[in-house]
Amino acid sequence: MTGSSSESPAQEGSETSLDPKDWDELRLLGHRMLDDMIDHIATIRERPVWQPIPDVARAQFREALPRKSSGLGEVYRTFTDFIAPYATGNTHPGFMGWVHGGGSVVGMLAEMLAAGLNANLGGRDHVPIEVERQIVEWTREMFGFPTGASGIFVTGTSMANLLAVLVARTCALGKPSRRNGLGKAGALLTAYTSKAAHGCISKAMDIAGFGSDALRSVAVDQAHRIDVAALRAQIRRDRDTGLSPFLVVASAGTVDVGAIDDLVALGALCREEKLWFHIDGAFGALGILSDEVAPKLVGIETADSIALDFHKWGQVPYDAGFLLVRDGERHRDAFAAPAAYLRRETRGLAAGSLWPCDLGPDLSRGFRALKTWFTLKTYGTERLGAVIKQCCELARYLEGRITAEPRLELLAPVNLNIVCFRYRSGDANEVNGEIVINLQESGIAAPSATMLDGQLAIRAAIVNHRTGIGDIDRLVAAVLEFGARRAAERPVVEVEAPPLAV
Ligand SMILES: *Cc1c(COP(=O)(O)O)cnc(C)c1O
């Protein structure tokens, strides 16, 4: 070795290493990136929620494969100029579209640390796995599941729901079905959810090989909760025709209006009928952390499995979906598979079985647990629960503004944090669809649109910890403004965002 002791370790190593030649220069730029991003978040209110993408920005990402190196500073400039300003906007307090979490700076920092460690959480014996196990235990505790419950991080609730369907499938058909396939018995299996359930459940049934027709969409009541009597009748009819009901998927927070099914009644029905009781609690399940919402979730502790997203109400940066399964052995039965190259030992790096790869389809997995651990540790569940409570209070405040305003009409009961309403007008669907787009393009607020009984609703889902009363007032003012312009049949022109409260 030719290097002197004063030379950096990188110089002792490979000539082709991707590490920088000059660590000080890298450090300087790295710190600037961190400062810039902290500034970006700290000043988020000063910018539009979202803005249409100019052609010049899109063009940056239609380039040929870069064969030669570029300076990191130059690449970073493309990020600051063309990526950061044109992101979804869900970190902004005016973002109320779909159900998007706001993330947090703590989660952001943790994600950076996780990328630095570059840990692979498929398995083996290292503390990052212990961190994921810690989250499993905390989640188990949150929902009052017994010891022996298991859990796993996945991308999102779509994936967690799919995994739950697969666990229920193996439970219904037995482990040999993993070799033999669904067979005749599998072709008879039927699952149940409400008409208000998220589309990913039907997709999960399709991917699991049952076909989406094997999922019965049961009617909902006035409050958008599954009609338990209708569910019971459907199960009876299916049994009478020789089918084999195996799974009920309840919603704890429907995506359209935030309805929570009667989890106590569904738990009892599933025990009685010997069905797997899964709950899609994508955003609603973490309501368990708020004293106000928790009573609405009674019965969640009786589920066989719960899917949820830490990236929604948990404010963890994307992505951080999670599946919790009451009986860890059932969970393992669905996914564990021996492989010579994944041999387990009792000592060394290959120790520490059970591994997360025994609990899902992924082998290589990132360290999603770290940003979740930092979020839970740093803020604590009480503070996260207070955010959830605040979101629900803001939804009620918005409901009050709507019912007090003759030009607006509430379109669904406000159960949690989602408010569906519209501007009263002839041609209401067209007008309100346009109002939603105008709002988004104005940068003032970004609700989304949904259809409720054939009526197009402006849908505000309040999920972001940064959202306050002023943001709700700005939303209402802008809806009225865009609605009035449309009513006056004046051409719609760009509006300036109103001055923002500090
Ligand atoms: C968001 C959501 C999903 C899908 O979750 P992803 O994390 O986007 O995959 C499923 N169900 C409900 C009720 C949701 O709100």
The ligand as an SDF file (V2000), in Angstrom:
LIG
                    3D

 15 15  0  0  0  0  0  0  0  0999 V2000
  -55.0100    5.0860    0.9640 C   0  0  0  0  0  0  0  0  0  0  0  0
  -55.9330    3.9430    1.1570 C   0  0  0  0  0  0  0  0  0  0  0  0
  -55.6410    2.6820    0.6600 C   0  0  0  0  0  0  0  0  0  0  0  0
  -54.4380    2.4290   -0.2020 C   0  0  0  0  0  0  0  0  0  0  0  0
  -53.2890    2.5920    0.5590 O   0  0  0  0  0  0  0  0  0  0  0  0
  -51.8950    2.9180   -0.1590 P   0  0  0  0  0  0  0  0  0  0  0  0
  -50.9810    3.2100    0.9730 O   0  0  0  0  0  0  0  0  0  0  0  0
  -52.1540    4.1020   -1.0310 O   0  0  0  0  0  0  0  0  0  0  0  0
  -51.5190    1.7150   -0.9290 O   0  0  0  0  0  0  0  0  0  0  0  0
  -56.4940    1.6480    0.9400 C   0  0  0  0  0  0  0  0  0  0  0  0
  -57.6060    1.8470    1.6700 N   0  0  0  0  0  0  0  0  0  0  0  0
  -57.9340    3.0550    2.1590 C   0  0  0  0  0  0  0  0  0  0  0  0
  -59.1740    3.2090    2.9670 C   0  0  0  0  0  0  0  0  0  0  0  0
  -57.1070    4.1570    1.9130 C   0  0  0  0  0  0  0  0  0  0  0  0
  -57.4150    5.3630    2.4090 O   0  0  0  0  0  0  0  0  0  0  0  0
  1  2  1  0
  2  3  1  0
  2 14  2  0
  3  4  1  0
  3 10  2  0
  4  5  1  0
  5  6  1  0
  6  7  2  0
  6  8  1  0
  6  9  1  0
 10 11  1  0
 11 12  2  0
 12 13  1  0
 12 14  1  0
 14 15  1  0
M  END
$$$$
